[in-house]
Amino acid sequence: MSFITNLFSGIDFNVIFQLIFVALIMLSGPIVIFLLAVRGGDL
């Protein structure tokens, strides 16, 4: 049981969440451009 608690205490969740949000922000740009192109530039 102590191995699991040591594993989770060693993980920095702030860094993981920041990386996830940065990835989502970087992906949202091309997604918006793709949707604009598909809809003919009309939101």
N, C-alpha and C positions, 0 to 999 in steps of 0.2 A: 504493500500500500504506500509506503514511503517513496518508492520509486516514481509512482504516478504523481504524487504531490510535488516531488522535486522536479519532475519533468514540466509540470504546469507553472511552477514558480520560476523556472528558468526562462520561460517564454515571455517576451515583452509584447503584450497585446497592443500597446499603443503604436509600436512600430508596424505591426501587422495591419492594424486598421488604417493607419496613414498610407501604407502601400496600396491597400485595397482601394481607398478613396482616390488616390492619385491615378491608379489604373482606370477607375470608372470615369474620371474627368478626361483622361487622355482618349478613352474610347468614345466618349459622348460626342466629341467634335466630328469625327468621320461619320458617325451615325446620323447626326443632324444634316450634314452635307449630302449623305446618301438619300435621306428622306426628301430633302429639297429637290434633288435631281429626279427622283422617282415621281414626285408630284408635279414636276414641271416648274419648280421654283415658286410654288404657291403653298404657303402654310395655311 
